Amino acid sequence: MKRKKKNNKSSAKLGNLDKKITDILRKDAGKAYNYKQIASKLGVDDPSSRNQITKKLAQLAAKKEINQVDRGKFMIEKGANYYTGVLDMSSKGYGFVIVDEFEDDIMIPQQNLNSAFHGDEVEIYVYKHRRRKKSEGEITRIIKRKRTSFVGVLQLKKDFGFVVVDDPKMYTDFFVQKNKLGEAQDGDKVLVEFDDWPKKADSPFGVITRVLGTPGHHNTEIHSILAQYGLPADFPEEVEEFANKIDTSISDQEIKKRRDMRDVLTFTIDPKDAKDFDDALSFRKLDNGNIELGVHIADVSHYLQPDTILDQEAYDRATSVYLVDRVVPMLPEILSNGACSLRPNEEKYTFSAVFELDKNAKVKDQWFGRTVTYSDARFAYEEAQHIIETMENKIPEDISIREEGSYTVDNAIVEAVLELDRLAKKMRSVRMREGAISFDKVEVKFHLDEENEPIGVFFKTSKDANKLIEEFMLLANKKVAEFIGKQKPKKTFVYRCHDEPNEEKLASLQTVVGRFGHSLNLSDRKSVTSSLNSLLKNVQGKKEQNLVDTLAIRTMSKAYYGTENIGHYGLAFEYYTHFTSPIRRYPDVMVHRLLQQYLDGAASASEDVYDEKCHHSSEMENLAANAERDSIKYMQVKFMQDHQDEEFLGVISGVTDWGIFVEIEQNKCEGMIRLRDLSDDHYEFNEEHYAVIGRKTKKVYQLGDEVYVKVKNADLVKRHLDFTMLGLKEDFKG
């Protein structure tokens, strides 16, 4: 009996033997094994098992899945079926690796993840197709971890703890030994650092490095968002001290090195709650009837010197982060809101692009260089818009940002604003004709009380005053890029690049918008841009606007920073860079430095060095954008917590095999109705029609349908809204 039991155990160990053998050989690719060594690895030593292993080795060699390199010795060549890529985890516990050599992503089952996390750069082994639609693979090596710190909630046991990670793409929790818990208490939201994942352990081991606070509390959740993306909340003390010691005075000695434009009419137009003003416009009529327009940008690079702890901190951050209730600046306040901010009635060092424009907004001449300027006035967008709409110099109290309330604007500024608005509209018209795409996506904003509680939602839209500033910033960015990009021999520079849209996503968008009675012409590039602009214009103010705007943006390639210029598809510019916001973007600082070097006649900078800096800046921009989105989602959930008894009209914005996403029309909050919660029928997902269909009733909920919903659950910690379906708009009786 004992003998038989041992054989049964051996048989169990030899299940799926071909995979087990190839796994052993792959993990030691390039090393040869004989049948005895494989038997030992598998933990079997009886004659029957060794015989099965010998036969299987011969079969695998005959099928050329492994190589017999010597008599009785077998191996897998390193390189055969091995690829590298980035792991993209699903919330269901398995992942996909995007590999350049394959058209489709490679599916990685959870048991083959081998301790890799979402976003890691990995080496994988791809199994040969065996009547599968998708190729499957196994992660064999982690080349580079995307992140090692994770936000989660501590569940404390007697002598250890587990951190349950917030990120739905994290498939495991962290085991934390007693001596690595720090000051954390049970139920705290914490930051846990990956330490190790021993081979036989079910969970990775972690160390708690920071206690963020109590889950659900406002500051805890905002700091959690920053920590989740590895973004700082404060400046190190030594960086603040360094910044505070910088000489920020305006000296005669420095003015002599610059073009003095203090006597030219200059003003800023910014959001009413802005604290840092990094751009100003100057306006002067020339004797020949043309206009001299100055685009003046804060000269951050004057204060931010290379190879200092302040410069390193700015580079590491690479961007300011705009959350719903705060700004996490790239530069300390003494610079961002003080020395570099182009505040009214103050002299400032600036870096300028000065253009001579004719009456048709054509550039007749240009100049780039360091200047000193004096801002005569500051306006909010609403005030400038009032001037444009009324052509009057009286700013009423209800939109005034001045303490005295209503006030009168100097007639020279009114004339300048109106003329610049006229020129900007001509420039915009030319851009649109040349194939630029007009994304005027509605931005969701919140009215917050003193405790940062959301008391209302409003939508920020772009009007003439916004577009005036946008147009002249685009002009400066474009012309600076052209000025360097067209020089011979070629000089290393930082470009803002934007590739052509994804054809598959465009085709998918065409299908979706067809549901709303719209169409796209995808026959050629000009038709694509023209029909996209028509679509974006036609949906304005309609229930589907936010959905269509979002989907249209997703068809676009992601803009990035690079030293190899490919142009900017969305703007229809052959050359483009970022020059106009150095207070909040490090690439603009790099552009200022390079531009000044080349104006001074310096040789081309190292392409490799700047390529790496561009890549880092693009990565940090993406992290900041994700944090900004998460903070909006958090505030939307918080807002909806106080409206749980209300009925809302929404539009179905997404349909999946597990639920329906609905976006509420009046506040753009999006939540999900799980299919299992639709109690009137069993609903099945129909991918082709972006719909779910009741098995018995044949009732259909389809993308774009208007439905009434109610809040079922608002989870602040997971930043997730669950809705209850009340019914289609046309069926709803209230």
C-alpha positions in Angstrom: 0.0 0.0 0.0 2.8 2.4 0.9 4.4 1.8 -2.5 1.2 2.6 -4.3 0.7 5.8 -2.4 4.2 7.0 -3.3 3.5 6.3 -7.0 0.2 8.3 -6.7 2.2 11.2 -5.3 4.7 11.0 -8.1 2.0 10.9 -10.7 0.5 14.1 -9.2 3.9 15.8 -9.5 4.2 14.8 -13.1 0.9 16.3 -14.2 1.4 18.7 -17.2 4.9 17.3 -17.5 5.9 19.0 -20.7 5.2 22.5 -19.2 7.1 21.6 -16.0 10.1 20.5 -18.0 10.2 23.6 -20.2 9.7 25.8 -17.1 12.8 24.3 -15.5 14.8 24.7 -18.7 13.6 28.2 -19.3 14.4 29.4 -15.8 18.0 28.3 -16.4 18.1 29.1 -20.2 21.4 28.2 -21.6 22.1 25.5 -19.0 21.9 21.8 -20.0 20.0 19.2 -17.8 19.7 15.4 -17.9 16.7 13.4 -16.9 18.1 12.8 -13.3 18.6 16.5 -12.7 15.0 17.2 -13.9 13.6 14.4 -11.7 15.4 15.9 -8.7 14.0 19.4 -9.5 10.5 17.8 -9.7 11.1 15.9 -6.4 10.6 12.4 -7.9 13.0 9.5 -7.8 11.1 6.3 -8.7 11.9 4.4 -12.0 8.4 5.0 -13.5 8.7 8.8 -13.1 12.2 8.9 -14.5 11.0 6.9 -17.5 8.2 9.3 -18.2 10.7 12.2 -18.0 13.0 10.5 -20.4 10.2 10.0 -22.9 8.9 13.5 -22.6 12.4 15.0 -23.1 12.7 13.0 -26.4 9.2 14.2 -27.5 10.0 17.8 -26.8 13.3 17.6 -28.6 11.6 16.0 -31.6 9.1 18.9 -31.7 12.1 21.3 -31.5 10.7 22.9 -28.3 14.0 22.0 -26.6 17.5 21.2 -27.9 19.5 18.1 -27.2 23.0 19.5 -26.9 24.8 16.3 -25.9 23.8 12.7 -25.3 21.0 12.8 -22.7 21.4 16.5 -22.1 18.8 19.1 -22.9 18.4 22.9 -22.8 16.5 25.9 -24.2 18.5 28.5 -26.1 18.3 31.9 -24.5 16.7 34.3 -26.9 14.2 31.8 -28.5 10.7 33.0 -27.7 12.1 35.6 -25.1 10.9 39.2 -25.4 10.8 42.3 -23.3 7.8 44.6 -22.7 5.8 46.4 -20.0 3.3 44.6 -17.8 -0.3 46.0 -17.8 -2.3 44.4 -15.1 -6.1 43.9 -15.2 -8.2 44.3 -12.1 -9.0 40.6 -12.3 -5.5 39.4 -11.4 -4.0 38.6 -14.8 -1.9 40.8 -17.0 -0.8 41.6 -20.5 2.6 42.5 -21.8 2.9 44.8 -24.7 5.6 43.4 -27.0 6.7 45.3 -30.2 7.3 42.0 -32.1 3.6 40.9 -31.7 0.5 42.5 -33.0 -1.6 41.4 -30.0 -0.6 41.7 -26.3 0.7 38.6 -24.6 -1.6 37.4 -21.8 0.1 36.5 -18.5 -1.9 34.3 -16.1 -1.6 35.2 -12.4 0.5 32.1 -11.7 3.0 33.2 -14.3 3.5 36.8 -13.0 6.4 35.7 -10.8 6.3 38.8 -8.5 6.0 41.4 -11.3 3.8 44.4 -10.7 1.8 46.7 -13.0 4.0 48.9 -15.1 7.2 46.9 -14.6 9.5 46.4 -17.5 9.9 42.6 -17.8 11.4 39.8 -19.8 8.8 37.1 -20.8 8.8 33.7 -22.4 6.0 33.3 -25.0 4.5 29.9 -25.3 3.8 28.6 -28.8 0.2 28.8 -30.1 -1.9 25.8 -29.1 -5.3 26.5 -30.6 -5.5 29.7 -28.6 -6.7 33.0 -29.9 -4.2 34.9 -27.7 -0.6 34.1 -27.0 0.2 33.4 -23.4 3.5 33.9 -21.7 5.4 33.8 -18.4 7.5 36.5 -16.8 11.0 35.2 -16.5 12.8 38.4 -15.2 11.9 41.8 -13.9 14.2 44.3 -15.8 13.0 47.4 -14.0 10.3 48.1 -11.5 8.1 51.0 -12.3 7.4 51.6 -8.6 8.3 50.1 -5.2 6.0 52.2 -2.9 2.3 51.5 -2.6 -0.6 53.1 -0.7 -2.9 50.9 1.3 -4.7 50.2 4.5 -3.0 48.3 7.4 -4.8 45.3 8.8 -2.9 44.6 12.1 -2.6 41.1 13.6 -0.9 40.2 16.8 2.7 39.9 15.6 2.5 41.2 12.0 0.3 43.1 9.6 -1.0 43.1 6.0 -1.3 46.2 3.9 -4.2 45.9 1.4 -3.2 48.1 -1.5 -5.7 50.7 -2.9 -4.7 50.2 -6.5 -7.1 47.8 -8.2 -4.3 46.7 -10.5 -2.3 45.4 -7.5 -3.2 41.7 -7.2 -1.6 41.0 -3.8 -1.3 42.6 -0.4 1.9 43.1 1.5 3.1 41.2 4.6 4.7 43.4 7.2 6.7 42.0 10.1 6.2 43.5 13.5 9.6 45.3 13.6 8.7 47.0 10.2 5.3 48.5 11.2 6.7 51.7 12.5 4.1 53.9 14.2 1.3 52.6 12.1 -2.0 51.4 13.8 -4.7 49.1 12.7 -6.8 50.7 10.0 -4.3 53.4 9.1 -3.7 54.4 5.5 0.0 53.9 5.0 2.8 54.0 2.4 4.5 50.6 2.2 7.8 50.0 0.5 8.5 46.7 -1.3 11.3 44.9 0.4 11.4 41.3 -0.9 9.3 38.5 -2.2 10.7 35.1 -0.9 10.1 32.3 -3.3 7.8 30.3 -1.0 5.9 33.3 0.4 2.3 34.0 -0.7 2.8 37.8 -0.4 5.6 40.2 -0.9 7.3 41.6 2.3 7.1 45.3 2.9 8.2 48.1 5.2 5.8 50.9 6.3 7.6 54.1 5.6 4.8 56.6 6.2 1.5 56.9 8.0 -0.9 58.9 5.8 -3.8 59.1 8.2 -7.4 57.8 8.6 -9.0 56.5 5.4 -11.8 58.7 4.2 -10.4 61.9 5.8 -9.8 64.7 3.2 -6.1 65.3 3.8 -5.4 61.6 4.1 -7.0 60.9 0.7 -5.3 63.8 -1.1 -1.9 62.8 0.3 -2.6 59.2 -0.6 -3.2 60.3 -4.2 0.2 62.1 -4.3 2.0 59.2 -2.5 0.4 56.6 -4.9 2.1 58.3 -7.8 5.3 59.0 -5.9 4.7 62.8 -6.0 6.0 65.0 -3.2 3.7 67.0 -0.9 6.3 69.4 0.5 9.8 70.7 -0.3 12.7 69.4 1.7 13.9 71.9 4.3 17.3 72.3 2.7 15.7 73.2 -0.7 13.4 75.8 0.9 16.5 77.3 2.7 18.4 77.4 -0.6 15.6 79.1 -2.4 15.1 81.7 0.3 18.7 82.7 0.1 18.6 83.5 -3.7 19.0 87.2 -4.5 15.7 88.2 -6.1 16.4 91.9 -6.4 16.3 93.7 -9.8 19.8 95.2 -10.3 21.0 97.9 -12.8 23.9 95.6 -13.7 21.6 92.8 -14.8 19.2 95.2 -16.6 22.1 96.4 -18.8 22.5 92.9 -20.1 18.8 92.8 -21.3 16.5 94.5 -23.7 14.6 97.0 -21.6 10.8 96.9 -22.3 9.5 98.5 -19.2 8.0 101.4 -21.0 5.9 99.2 -23.3 2.3 98.6 -22.3 2.2 95.1 -20.7 -0.5 93.1 -18.9 -1.4 89.6 -17.8 -4.6 87.6 -18.3 -5.0 84.5 -16.1 -7.5 82.5 -14.1 -9.0 84.6 -11.2 -7.5 82.3 -8.6 -4.0 82.1 -10.1 -1.1 82.9 -7.9 1.8 82.5 -10.3 1.7 84.5 -13.5 4.4 83.2 -15.9 3.3 85.0 -19.0 2.4 88.5 -20.0 1.7 90.3 -23.3 3.0 93.6 -24.4 1.4 95.8 -27.2 2.8 98.6 -29.2 1.7 100.2 -32.5 4.5 100.7 -35.0 4.9 103.6 -37.4 4.4 101.3 -40.4 0.9 100.4 -39.1 2.0 97.0 -37.9 1.8 95.8 -34.3 4.7 94.8 -32.0 3.5 92.0 -29.8 5.7 90.8 -27.0 5.2 87.4 -25.3 7.0 87.7 -22.1 7.8 84.7 -20.0 9.2 84.6 -16.4 12.9 84.1 -16.6 13.1 81.1 -14.3 16.4 80.0 -15.6 18.0 83.2 -14.3 17.3 82.0 -10.7 17.3 78.2 -11.3 21.0 77.5 -11.9 22.2 74.1 -13.1 23.8 71.6 -10.6 22.1 73.1 -7.5 19.9 71.2 -5.1 17.0 73.5 -6.2 17.5 72.6 -9.8 17.7 68.9 -9.0 14.4 69.2 -7.0 12.7 71.0 -9.9 14.0 68.4 -12.4 12.8 65.5 -10.2 9.4 67.0 -9.9 9.4 68.2 -13.6 5.9 69.7 -13.3 3.5 71.4 -10.9 0.6 69.2 -9.9 -2.9 70.7 -9.9 -5.3 68.9 -7.6 -8.8 70.0 -6.8 -8.0 71.8 -3.6 -4.3 72.7 -4.0 -1.3 73.1 -6.2 1.9 71.2 -5.5 4.3 73.6 -7.2 7.5 72.6 -9.1 9.3 75.6 -7.5 9.2 76.9 -3.9 6.8 79.8 -3.2 9.5 82.5 -3.1 10.1 81.9 -6.8 6.7 80.5 -8.1 4.5 83.2 -6.4 7.2 85.8 -5.8 10.3 86.5 -7.8 9.3 84.8 -11.0 5.6 85.8 -11.0 4.8 88.6 -13.4 2.7 90.5 -10.8 1.2 93.9 -11.7 3.2 97.1 -11.0 6.5 95.2 -10.5 9.7 95.0 -12.6 10.6 91.4 -13.6 13.3 89.6 -15.5 11.7 87.9 -18.5 12.6 85.8 -21.5 10.7 87.2 -24.5 9.6 86.4 -28.0 8.8 89.7 -29.7 6.9 89.7 -33.0 6.0 92.3 -35.6 2.5 91.4 -36.9 0.7 92.9 -39.9 -3.1 93.5 -39.9 -3.6 89.9 -41.1 -1.7 88.5 -38.2 1.3 87.5 -40.4 4.7 87.5 -38.7 6.9 90.0 -40.5 9.8 90.0 -38.0 10.8 88.3 -34.8 13.3 88.6 -31.9 14.1 86.2 -29.0 16.1 87.1 -25.9 16.2 88.2 -22.3 14.3 91.3 -21.2 13.2 93.3 -18.3 9.5 94.2 -18.2 6.9 96.0 -16.0 3.3 94.7 -15.9 0.9 97.6 -16.0 -2.2 95.5 -15.1 -3.5 92.1 -14.2 -6.9 90.7 -15.5 -8.9 87.6 -14.9 -10.2 85.8 -18.0 -13.7 87.0 -17.0 -12.6 90.6 -17.0 -10.9 90.4 -20.4 -13.9 88.6 -21.8 -16.1 91.4 -20.6 -13.9 93.9 -22.5 -14.1 91.8 -25.6 -17.8 91.3 -25.5 -18.8 94.9 -24.6 -15.8 96.9 -26.0 -16.2 99.0 -22.9 -13.6 100.0 -20.2 -16.0 99.5 -17.2 -15.4 96.3 -15.3 -18.6 95.5 -13.2 -18.3 94.5 -9.5 -19.7 91.0 -10.0 -16.6 89.9 -12.1 -14.0 92.3 -10.7 -11.0 90.7 -8.9 -10.0 94.0 -7.3 -10.8 94.9 -3.8 -12.4 98.1 -4.7 -15.0 96.3 -6.8 -16.0 97.9 -10.1 -13.3 99.9 -11.9 -12.3 101.6 -15.1 -9.7 100.1 -17.5 -7.2 102.4 -19.3 -8.4 103.0 -22.8 -5.0 102.0 -24.2 -5.4 98.5 -22.6 -9.0 98.2 -24.0 -7.6 99.0 -27.5 -4.8 96.5 -27.1 -7.1 93.7 -25.9 -9.6 94.2 -28.7 -6.8 94.3 -31.4 -5.1 91.2 -30.0 -8.5 89.4 -29.9 -9.0 90.3 -33.6 -5.5 89.1 -34.5 -5.9 85.9 -32.4 -9.1 85.0 -34.2 -7.3 85.4 -37.6 -4.5 83.2 -36.4 -6.9 80.5 -35.0 -8.8 80.5 -38.3 -5.6 79.8 -40.2 -4.6 77.0 -37.8 -8.0 75.3 -38.3 -7.7 75.6 -42.1 -4.3 74.0 -41.9 -5.6 70.9 -40.0 -5.4 71.7 -36.3 -8.0 70.0 -34.1 -10.1 72.1 -31.7 -10.4 70.3 -28.4 -12.6 72.6 -26.2 -13.3 69.9 -23.6 -15.4 70.9 -20.7 -13.4 71.0 -17.4 -15.2 69.9 -14.2 -14.5 72.3 -11.3 -15.8 72.5 -7.7 -16.9 75.2 -5.4 -15.2 74.3 -2.1 -16.0 75.7 1.4 -13.4 76.5 4.0 -13.1 72.9 5.0 -12.5 71.9 1.3 -15.9 70.3 1.2 -17.5 70.4 -2.3 -20.7 72.5 -2.2 -21.2 72.8 -5.9 -20.0 71.8 -9.4 -19.4 74.1 -12.3 -17.9 73.7 -15.8 -15.0 75.7 -17.1 -15.2 76.5 -20.8 -12.8 78.3 -23.1 -14.0 81.7 -24.3 -12.4 84.4 -26.5 -10.2 85.7 -23.7 -8.8 82.2 -23.0 -8.3 81.6 -26.8 -6.5 85.0 -27.1 -3.9 84.0 -24.6 -3.7 80.4 -26.0 -3.1 81.7 -29.5 -0.1 83.9 -28.6 1.4 81.2 -26.4 1.1 78.8 -29.4 2.8 81.4 -31.6 5.7 81.8 -29.2 6.2 78.1 -28.8 6.0 77.4 -32.5 8.4 80.2 -33.5 11.0 79.3 -30.9 10.9 75.7 -32.1 11.2 76.8 -35.7 14.0 79.2 -34.9 16.2 76.3 -33.5 14.8 73.4 -35.5 15.6 75.0 -38.9 19.2 75.8 -38.0 22.1 74.1 -39.9 23.9 72.1 -38.6 21.2 70.5 -36.5 21.2 71.5 -32.8 19.8 69.4 -29.9 16.6 70.9 -28.7 13.5 69.9 -26.7 10.4 69.5 -28.8 6.8 68.9 -27.9 5.8 66.0 -30.2 2.5 64.6 -31.1 2.1 61.7 -33.5 -0.9 60.9 -35.8 -4.0 59.2 -34.2 -4.5 55.5 -33.8 -6.4 54.2 -36.8 -8.2 51.4 -34.9 -9.3 53.9 -32.2 -10.6 56.3 -34.9 -12.6 53.4 -36.5 -14.0 52.6 -33.0 -14.9 56.3 -32.4 -16.7 56.3 -35.8 -18.8 53.4 -34.6 -19.6 55.0 -31.3 -20.5 58.5 -32.6 -22.8 56.8 -35.2 -24.9 55.8 -32.2 -25.6 59.5 -31.7 -26.3 60.2 -35.4 -22.8 61.7 -36.1 -20.3 60.5 -38.7 -16.5 60.7 -39.4 -14.7 60.7 -42.7 -11.5 58.7 -42.3 -10.4 58.6 -46.0 -7.4 60.8 -45.6 -5.6 63.1 -43.1 -7.4 66.3 -44.1 -10.8 64.5 -44.0 -10.0 63.1 -40.5 -9.2 66.5 -39.0 -12.0 68.3 -40.8 -14.7 65.8 -39.7 -13.2 65.6 -36.2 -13.6 69.3 -35.8 -17.1 69.2 -37.2 -18.0 66.4 -34.7 -16.6 68.3 -31.7 -18.5 71.4 -32.8 -21.8 69.5 -33.4 -21.8 67.8 -29.9 -21.3 71.1 -28.0 -24.1 71.4 -25.4 -25.5 68.0 -26.1 -25.8 65.1 -23.7 -23.1 63.2 -25.4 -20.6 66.0 -25.5 -18.3 64.9 -22.6 -18.4 61.3 -23.8 -17.5 62.2 -27.4 -14.9 64.7 -26.3 -13.3 62.1 -24.1 -13.3 59.3 -26.7 -12.0 61.7 -29.4 -9.1 62.7 -27.1 -8.4 59.0 -26.5 -8.0 58.4 -30.3 -5.1 60.8 -30.2 -1.5 59.7 -29.6 -0.1 61.0 -26.3 2.0 64.1 -26.6 5.5 63.8 -25.3 8.9 65.6 -25.0 11.7 64.5 -27.3 14.8 65.7 -29.1 13.8 64.1 -32.4 11.2 66.5 -33.9 8.2 64.8 -35.6 5.9 67.8 -35.5 2.6 68.2 -33.6 -0.4 66.6 -35.3 -3.1 68.1 -33.1 -1.9 71.6 -33.7 -0.9 71.0 -37.3 2.6 72.5 -36.6 5.8 71.2 -38.2 7.8 72.5 -35.2 6.6 72.9 -31.6 8.0 73.2 -28.2 7.1 74.4 -24.7 8.6 77.8 -23.9 5.8 79.7 -22.1 5.4 78.1 -18.6 8.8 77.6 -16.9 7.3 78.2 -13.4 5.3 75.0 -13.7 7.1 72.8 -16.3 10.8 71.8 -16.3 10.9 71.3 -20.1 10.3 75.0 -20.6 13.3 75.7 -18.3 15.4 73.4 -20.6 14.1 75.3 -23.7 15.1 78.6 -22.1 18.6 77.4 -21.3 19.2 75.9 -24.8 17.8 78.9 -26.6 20.1 81.2 -24.7 23.1 79.0 -25.3 22.4 79.0 -29.0 21.8 82.7 -29.1 25.2 83.1 -27.4 26.7 80.9 -30.2 27.3 77.8 -28.2 27.8 74.4 -29.8 25.0 71.8 -29.8 24.2 70.2 -26.5 24.4 66.5 -25.9 21.4 64.7 -27.5 21.6 61.7 -25.1 21.5 63.9 -22.0 18.5 65.8 -23.2 16.7 62.8 -24.5 16.9 61.2 -21.0 15.6 64.5 -19.5 12.7 64.6 -22.0 11.8 61.0 -21.2 11.7 61.8 -17.4 9.7 64.9 -18.0 7.1 63.0 -20.0 6.9 60.3 -17.4 6.3 62.9 -14.6 3.7 64.7 -16.7 1.7 61.5 -17.0 1.9 60.8 -13.3 0.8 64.3 -12.5 -2.1 64.0 -14.9 -3.2 60.7 -13.3 -3.1 62.3 -9.8 -5.1 65.3 -11.1 -7.7 62.9 -12.5 -7.9 60.9 -9.3 -8.4 64.0 -7.2 -11.3 65.1 -9.4 -12.8 61.6 -9.1 -12.3 61.7 -5.3 -14.1 65.1 -5.1 -16.9 63.8 -7.4 -17.5 60.9 -5.1 -17.4 63.2 -2.0 -19.9 65.5 -3.7 -22.3 62.6 -4.5 -22.2 61.3 -0.9 -24.4 64.2 0.0 -26.9 63.5 -2.8 -27.7 59.8 -2.2 -31.5 60.2 -2.1 -31.7 62.1 -5.4 -32.6 60.9 -8.8 -30.2 61.9 -11.6 -30.5 61.8 -15.4 -27.4 60.4 -17.0 -26.0 59.1 -20.3 -24.6 55.6 -20.6 -20.9 56.3 -21.2 -19.5 52.7 -21.2 -20.7 49.1 -21.4 -18.7 46.1 -20.3 -19.3 42.5 -19.5 -19.6 43.3 -15.8 -21.4 46.6 -15.7 -22.8 49.8 -17.2 -21.0 53.2 -16.7 -23.3 56.2 -16.5 -22.2 59.8 -16.5 -24.6 62.2 -14.8 -25.5 65.1 -17.2 -25.7 67.9 -14.7 -22.3 67.3 -12.9 -20.3 64.9 -15.1 -19.9 62.4 -12.2 -19.5 58.9 -13.5 -20.5 55.7 -11.7 -21.2 52.1 -12.4 -24.2 49.8 -12.3 -23.1 46.2 -11.9 -25.0 43.8 -14.2 -25.7 41.5 -11.2 -27.6 44.4 -9.6 -30.0 44.6 -12.5 -32.7 42.5 -10.8 -35.4 42.5 -13.5 -33.6 40.1 -15.8 -30.3 38.4 -16.6 -28.4 40.8 -18.8 -25.7 39.7 -21.3 -23.0 41.9 -22.9 -23.2 42.5 -26.6 -19.8 43.9 -27.6 -20.7 44.6 -31.2 -23.6 47.0 -30.2 -22.0 48.4 -27.0 -25.0 47.1 -25.2 -26.4 44.7 -22.6 -29.5 42.8 -23.5 -32.0 41.1 -21.1 -32.2 37.3 -21.8 -36.0 37.1 -21.2 -37.3 40.6 -21.8 -34.8 41.6 -24.6 -34.6 44.9 -22.9 -31.6 46.9 -24.1 -29.3 49.3 -22.4 -26.9 50.8 -25.0 -24.1 53.3 -25.1 -25.6 56.8 -25.4 -28.9 55.9 -23.9 -30.3 58.4 -21.3 -31.2 56.7 -18.0 -32.2 57.7 -14.5 -30.0 56.5 -11.7 -29.6 56.8 -7.9 -26.4 56.6 -5.8 -26.1 53.2 -4.2 -22.7 53.6 -2.7 -20.0 56.3 -2.7 -16.7 54.9 -1.6 -14.2 57.7 -0.9 -11.3 55.3 -0.2 -11.6 53.4 -3.6 -12.8 56.6 -5.3 -15.7 54.7 -6.8 -19.4 55.4 -7.3 -22.0 52.6 -7.6 -25.4 53.5 -9.0 -28.8 51.9 -8.9 -30.6 51.8 -12.3 -34.1 53.4 -12.2 -34.8 52.9 -15.9 -34.5 54.4 -19.4 -35.5 58.0 -19.7 -38.4 57.2 -22.0 -39.7 54.5 -19.6 -39.2 56.3 -16.4 -42.3 57.2 -14.5 -40.5 58.8 -11.5 
